[in-house]
């Protein structure tokens, strides 16, 4: 499987839109199935137990690592619910879920999750994209979002915007990209081009009442709640991507340098020990989330460590294969570029280090009491 994924990945590096040529391949179709609610999955295409296992956070982490061992661009470029699907699951009413997932199951559909804004980075509470009421019902959406995966090619997505001051004034709206006033542009990237990082603009985009996610819920349980609900669950997946790439780089080195005497072998062993340790912690964090315990600091720590070990692994492999390695080994040159993106995805190391530091100051540890998934995000102790 890894070989075929790398073939597809090389093509996506040149042209990310080429993913449409590979949508019938099982390596592309399977990861999406676990992200869909059971009633929207393809019946009989894959073993039911395997699909069900991949619908858990731990199952998605394992599947993501395996796909990323081949090439993470395939996963990121593929149509499917991704982050926005998690928000719809958390906030939407039955009619909204049917609109969203029904469309995804009917035809390949790219989606986006628009939270980040220019100059704001991780400051989710400082949103400037606005939702202004109009006479007769509905709202007008205005603002700019930046660094949005698949934004410029998506057909459907979720936009976070501000309806009123304060944290409970943040809303999430479901948006069809054919709406007048929406535009998206692709941003140039050095690596992980399958993600199609984009800038989105909204100019007087009309939002109907039925497009406001979570209107049936209290303000404290929609909007920003939807963002945190899915981000905490998605971060272990980013760690899994980094782990898969790091392990692939180490295995590539062992294939191309059969003998690693002395210190060279020790350095590679050290990197592989770090990969194994981060993998173990990532699996543990994912299992905790499935059990209802969301440890924010632990989730951030595994993501940050995984991003760092992926960079260190590719740097070491490039060094040990010689000064011309990035010219002589095109796959290595590509993965070397790709893994640098993980530091910037789902929060930088500084952000997660701050969360760990605050946890240490509070002297908090893992909660002993399992929590329901929603309660875990909105009410669990922030570790």
C-alpha positions as CSV (number, residue, x, y, z in Angstrom):
1,X,0.0,0.0,0.0
2,X,2.8,2.4,0.9
3,X,4.3,2.2,-2.6
4,X,1.1,3.1,-4.3
5,X,0.4,5.9,-1.9
6,X,3.8,7.4,-2.7
7,X,3.1,7.2,-6.4
8,X,-0.1,9.1,-5.9
9,X,1.7,11.5,-3.5
10,X,4.3,12.4,-6.1
11,X,1.6,13.3,-8.5
12,X,-0.2,15.4,-5.9
13,X,3.0,17.3,-5.2
14,X,3.0,18.4,-8.8
15,X,-0.7,18.9,-9.1
16,X,-2.9,18.5,-6.0
17,X,-6.1,18.6,-8.0
18,X,-5.0,15.2,-9.6
19,X,-6.6,13.5,-6.6
20,X,-9.8,13.2,-8.7
21,X,-8.0,10.6,-10.8
22,X,-7.6,8.3,-7.8
23,X,-10.9,8.5,-6.0
24,X,-11.8,4.9,-6.9
25,X,-8.7,3.4,-5.2
26,X,-9.3,1.7,-1.8
27,X,-6.3,3.5,-0.3
28,X,-8.1,6.8,-1.0
29,X,-11.6,5.7,-0.1
30,X,-11.2,3.8,3.1
31,X,-9.9,6.5,5.4
32,X,-13.0,8.6,4.7
33,X,-15.4,5.9,5.6
34,X,-14.6,6.0,9.3
35,X,-15.3,9.7,9.4
36,X,-18.9,9.3,8.2
37,X,-21.8,8.4,10.4
38,X,-22.8,4.7,9.9
39,X,-25.9,5.5,7.9
40,X,-23.9,7.3,5.3
41,X,-21.1,4.8,4.7
42,X,-20.7,2.6,1.7
43,X,-22.3,-0.8,2.6
44,X,-20.2,-3.8,1.8
45,X,-17.2,-2.0,0.3
46,X,-15.0,-2.6,3.3
47,X,-15.3,-5.0,6.3
48,X,-17.8,-3.5,8.7
49,X,-15.7,-4.2,11.8
50,X,-12.7,-2.5,10.2
51,X,-14.8,0.6,9.3
52,X,-16.3,0.7,12.7
53,X,-12.9,0.5,14.4
54,X,-11.7,3.4,12.2
55,X,-14.5,5.6,13.4
56,X,-12.9,5.9,16.9
57,X,-10.2,8.4,17.6
58,X,-7.7,5.6,18.2
59,X,-8.8,3.8,15.0
60,X,-8.4,7.0,13.0
61,X,-5.0,7.6,14.5
62,X,-3.8,4.1,13.5
63,X,-5.3,4.5,10.0
64,X,-3.8,7.9,9.6
65,X,-0.3,6.7,10.6
66,X,-0.5,3.9,8.1
67,X,-1.6,6.1,5.3
68,X,1.0,8.8,6.2
69,X,3.7,6.1,6.1
70,X,2.9,6.1,2.4
71,X,2.0,9.7,1.9
72,X,-0.1,12.1,4.0
73,X,-0.9,14.2,1.0
74,X,-3.3,11.5,-0.2
75,X,-5.3,11.8,3.0
76,X,-5.3,15.6,3.0
77,X,-6.2,16.0,-0.6
78,X,-9.1,13.5,-0.6
79,X,-12.7,14.6,-0.5
80,X,-14.5,14.0,2.8
81,X,-15.8,15.5,6.0
82,X,-12.4,16.1,7.8
83,X,-12.7,18.8,10.5
84,X,-15.9,20.3,9.4
85,X,-17.7,17.0,9.7
86,X,-16.8,16.8,13.3
87,X,-18.3,20.3,13.9
88,X,-21.5,19.2,12.1
89,X,-21.7,16.1,14.2
90,X,-21.2,18.1,17.4
91,X,-23.5,21.0,16.7
92,X,-26.0,20.4,13.9
93,X,-29.6,19.4,14.1
94,X,-30.9,16.4,12.2
95,X,-31.8,18.3,9.1
96,X,-28.4,20.0,8.9
97,X,-26.7,16.6,9.3
98,X,-28.7,15.2,6.5
99,X,-27.9,18.1,4.2
100,X,-24.2,17.8,5.0
101,X,-23.5,14.1,5.1
102,X,-26.1,13.3,2.5
103,X,-24.2,15.4,0.1
104,X,-20.9,13.9,1.0
105,X,-22.2,10.3,0.5
106,X,-23.9,11.2,-2.8
107,X,-20.7,12.4,-4.5
108,X,-17.1,13.2,-3.7
109,X,-17.2,16.5,-1.9
110,X,-14.3,18.5,-0.6
111,X,-14.9,20.5,2.6
112,X,-13.2,23.1,4.7
113,X,-13.0,24.3,8.3
114,X,-12.5,28.1,8.5
115,X,-11.3,29.3,11.9
116,X,-7.9,31.0,11.5
117,X,-7.7,34.6,10.4
118,X,-4.8,36.7,9.1
119,X,-2.7,38.0,11.9
120,X,-4.6,36.1,14.5
121,X,-3.1,32.6,14.4
122,X,-4.4,30.6,17.4
123,X,-6.3,33.6,18.9
124,X,-9.8,32.1,18.3
125,X,-11.5,34.6,20.6
126,X,-10.3,37.5,18.5
127,X,-12.3,36.6,15.4
128,X,-13.1,39.6,13.1
129,X,-15.2,37.8,10.6
130,X,-18.7,39.1,11.3
131,X,-22.3,37.8,11.1
132,X,-24.7,40.8,10.7
133,X,-28.5,40.4,10.8
134,X,-30.6,41.6,7.9
135,X,-34.2,42.6,7.8
136,X,-36.5,39.7,7.1
137,X,-34.2,37.1,8.7
138,X,-30.8,35.7,8.1
139,X,-27.4,37.3,8.2
140,X,-24.6,38.7,6.0
141,X,-21.1,37.1,6.5
142,X,-18.1,39.4,6.0
143,X,-14.4,38.7,6.6
144,X,-11.2,36.8,5.6
145,X,-9.9,33.4,6.7
146,X,-6.4,32.3,6.0
147,X,-4.4,29.0,5.9
148,X,-7.5,26.9,5.3
149,X,-7.0,23.4,4.0
150,X,-8.8,22.7,0.7
151,X,-10.6,26.0,1.0
152,X,-10.2,27.1,-2.5
153,X,-11.5,23.9,-4.0
154,X,-14.1,22.9,-1.5
155,X,-17.8,22.7,-2.2
156,X,-19.0,22.9,1.4
157,X,-17.6,24.1,4.7
158,X,-18.0,25.5,8.2
159,X,-17.1,29.1,8.9
160,X,-16.6,30.5,12.5
161,X,-17.6,34.1,12.8
162,X,-18.7,36.7,15.4
163,X,-22.4,37.6,15.9
164,X,-21.9,39.4,19.2
165,X,-19.1,40.4,21.6
166,X,-17.5,37.8,24.0
167,X,-16.8,34.1,23.7
168,X,-20.5,33.1,23.4
169,X,-21.0,35.5,20.5
170,X,-19.0,33.2,18.2
171,X,-21.1,31.1,15.8
172,X,-20.5,28.4,13.3
173,X,-22.3,28.5,9.9
174,X,-22.6,25.9,7.2
175,X,-21.6,27.5,3.8
176,X,-21.9,26.4,0.2
177,X,-19.1,27.8,-1.8
178,X,-21.4,28.6,-4.7
179,X,-22.9,31.4,-2.6
180,X,-22.5,34.9,-4.1
181,X,-19.7,36.8,-2.3
182,X,-17.5,33.8,-1.6
183,X,-14.1,33.6,-3.1
184,X,-11.0,31.5,-2.4
185,X,-7.4,31.6,-3.6
186,X,-4.6,29.0,-3.3
187,X,-1.6,30.0,-1.3
188,X,1.9,28.8,-2.4
189,X,3.5,26.2,-0.1
190,X,6.8,24.5,0.0
191,X,5.5,21.1,1.2
192,X,2.3,19.1,1.9
193,X,0.8,20.6,-1.2
194,X,-2.1,18.1,-1.1
195,X,-3.6,20.2,1.7
196,X,-4.3,23.0,-0.7
197,X,-3.8,25.7,1.9
198,X,-6.0,28.7,0.9
199,X,-7.2,32.2,1.8
200,X,-11.0,32.7,1.8
201,X,-12.9,35.9,1.5
202,X,-16.6,36.6,2.4
203,X,-18.3,39.7,1.1
204,X,-21.9,40.0,2.1
205,X,-22.5,36.3,1.8
206,X,-26.1,35.6,2.8
207,X,-26.5,33.0,5.6
208,X,-30.0,31.6,6.0
209,X,-31.3,30.7,9.5
210,X,-31.1,27.0,8.6
211,X,-27.3,27.4,8.0
212,X,-26.6,28.5,11.6
213,X,-25.2,25.4,13.3
214,X,-26.4,24.8,16.9
215,X,-29.2,27.3,16.9
216,X,-31.2,24.8,19.0
217,X,-28.4,24.8,21.7
218,X,-27.5,27.4,24.3
219,X,-24.7,29.9,23.3
220,X,-22.2,28.1,25.5
221,X,-22.7,24.9,23.6
222,X,-22.3,26.1,20.1
223,X,-19.8,28.2,18.1
224,X,-16.5,28.0,19.9
225,X,-17.6,24.8,21.6
226,X,-17.8,23.2,18.2
227,X,-14.2,24.3,17.4
228,X,-12.7,23.0,20.6
229,X,-14.7,19.8,20.4
230,X,-13.2,18.8,17.0
231,X,-9.7,20.3,17.4
232,X,-8.9,18.3,20.5
233,X,-10.0,15.1,18.7
234,X,-8.1,15.9,15.5
235,X,-4.7,16.8,17.0
236,X,-3.7,13.2,17.7
237,X,-4.3,12.6,14.0
238,X,-1.7,15.3,13.1
239,X,0.7,13.5,15.5
240,X,0.0,10.3,13.6
241,X,0.8,11.9,10.3
242,X,4.1,13.0,11.6
243,X,4.9,9.6,13.2
244,X,4.1,7.8,9.9
245,X,6.4,10.1,8.0
246,X,9.2,9.8,10.6
247,X,9.0,6.0,10.6
248,X,9.0,5.9,6.8
249,X,12.1,8.1,6.7
250,X,14.0,5.8,9.1
251,X,13.0,2.7,7.1
252,X,14.1,4.4,3.9
253,X,17.5,5.0,5.4
254,X,17.8,1.3,6.5
255,X,16.9,0.2,3.0
256,X,19.5,2.4,1.3
257,X,22.3,2.0,3.9
258,X,22.4,-1.6,5.0
259,X,25.3,-0.9,7.3
260,X,25.3,1.9,9.9
261,X,28.4,1.4,12.0
262,X,29.1,3.0,15.3
263,X,27.6,6.4,16.1
264,X,25.5,6.5,13.0
265,X,23.6,3.4,14.0
266,X,23.2,4.7,17.6
267,X,21.7,8.0,16.3
268,X,19.2,6.2,14.1
269,X,18.3,3.9,17.0
270,X,17.8,7.0,19.2
271,X,15.4,8.6,16.7
272,X,13.4,5.3,16.4
273,X,13.2,5.1,20.2
274,X,11.7,8.6,20.2
275,X,9.2,7.7,17.5
276,X,8.1,4.6,19.4
277,X,7.7,6.7,22.6
278,X,5.6,9.3,20.8
279,X,3.5,6.7,19.1
280,X,2.8,5.0,22.5
281,X,1.7,8.3,24.0
282,X,-0.4,9.3,21.0
283,X,-2.3,6.0,21.1
284,X,-2.8,6.4,24.8
285,X,-4.2,10.0,24.4
286,X,-6.5,8.8,21.6
287,X,-7.8,6.0,23.7
288,X,-8.4,8.4,26.6
289,X,-10.5,10.6,24.3
290,X,-12.5,7.6,23.2
291,X,-13.1,6.9,26.9
292,X,-14.3,10.5,27.5
293,X,-11.2,12.0,29.0
294,X,-9.8,15.0,27.2
295,X,-6.4,16.0,28.6
296,X,-5.6,19.2,26.7
297,X,-2.0,19.4,27.7
298,X,-1.3,15.8,26.9
299,X,-2.9,16.1,23.5
300,X,-0.9,19.2,22.7
301,X,2.3,17.6,24.0
302,X,2.1,14.5,21.7
303,X,1.3,16.7,18.7
304,X,4.3,18.9,19.4
305,X,6.7,16.0,20.1
306,X,5.6,14.2,16.9
307,X,6.2,17.2,14.8
308,X,9.6,17.7,16.2
309,X,10.7,14.0,15.9
310,X,9.5,14.0,12.2
311,X,11.8,17.0,11.5
312,X,14.7,15.4,13.4
313,X,14.2,12.1,11.6
314,X,14.2,13.5,8.1
315,X,17.2,15.8,8.9
316,X,19.2,12.8,10.3
317,X,18.3,10.6,7.3
318,X,19.4,13.3,4.9
319,X,22.7,13.7,6.7
320,X,23.5,10.0,6.8
321,X,22.7,9.5,3.1
322,X,25.3,12.1,2.2
323,X,25.6,15.7,1.2
324,X,23.7,15.2,-2.1
325,X,20.9,13.1,-0.6
326,X,18.1,15.6,-1.2
327,X,19.1,15.6,-4.9
328,X,19.7,11.9,-5.3
329,X,16.6,10.8,-3.4
330,X,13.5,12.6,-4.7
331,X,11.2,10.8,-2.2
332,X,13.4,11.9,0.7
333,X,13.5,15.5,-0.6
334,X,9.7,15.5,-0.7
335,X,9.0,14.1,2.8
336,X,11.7,16.5,4.1
337,X,9.5,19.4,2.8
338,X,6.3,17.8,3.9
339,X,7.0,17.2,7.6
340,X,7.9,20.9,8.2
341,X,4.2,21.6,7.9
342,X,3.2,19.6,10.9
343,X,4.7,22.3,13.3
344,X,2.2,24.8,11.9
345,X,-0.9,22.5,11.9
346,X,-3.3,22.5,14.8
347,X,-1.2,24.9,16.9
348,X,2.5,25.5,17.1
349,X,4.9,24.0,19.7
350,X,4.9,27.3,21.7
351,X,1.2,27.1,22.0
352,X,1.2,23.5,23.3
353,X,4.2,24.1,25.5
354,X,2.3,27.0,27.2
355,X,-0.7,24.6,27.8
356,X,1.7,22.0,29.4
357,X,3.3,24.8,31.5
358,X,-0.1,26.0,32.8
359,X,-1.0,22.4,33.6
360,X,2.1,22.0,35.7
361,X,1.5,25.3,37.5
362,X,-2.0,24.1,38.4
363,X,-0.6,20.7,39.5
364,X,-3.3,18.9,37.7
365,X,-3.0,15.3,36.4
366,X,-5.1,12.9,34.3
367,X,-8.7,12.8,35.5
368,X,-9.8,9.6,37.2
369,X,-13.4,9.9,36.3
370,X,-14.5,9.1,32.7
371,X,-16.5,11.8,31.1
372,X,-19.1,11.8,28.3
373,X,-17.5,13.1,25.0
374,X,-19.3,16.5,25.0
375,X,-18.8,17.0,28.8
376,X,-15.1,16.2,28.2
377,X,-14.6,19.2,26.0
378,X,-16.8,21.7,27.7
379,X,-16.5,20.8,31.3
380,X,-13.5,18.5,31.9
381,X,-10.6,19.8,34.0
382,X,-8.1,21.5,31.7
383,X,-5.0,19.5,32.3
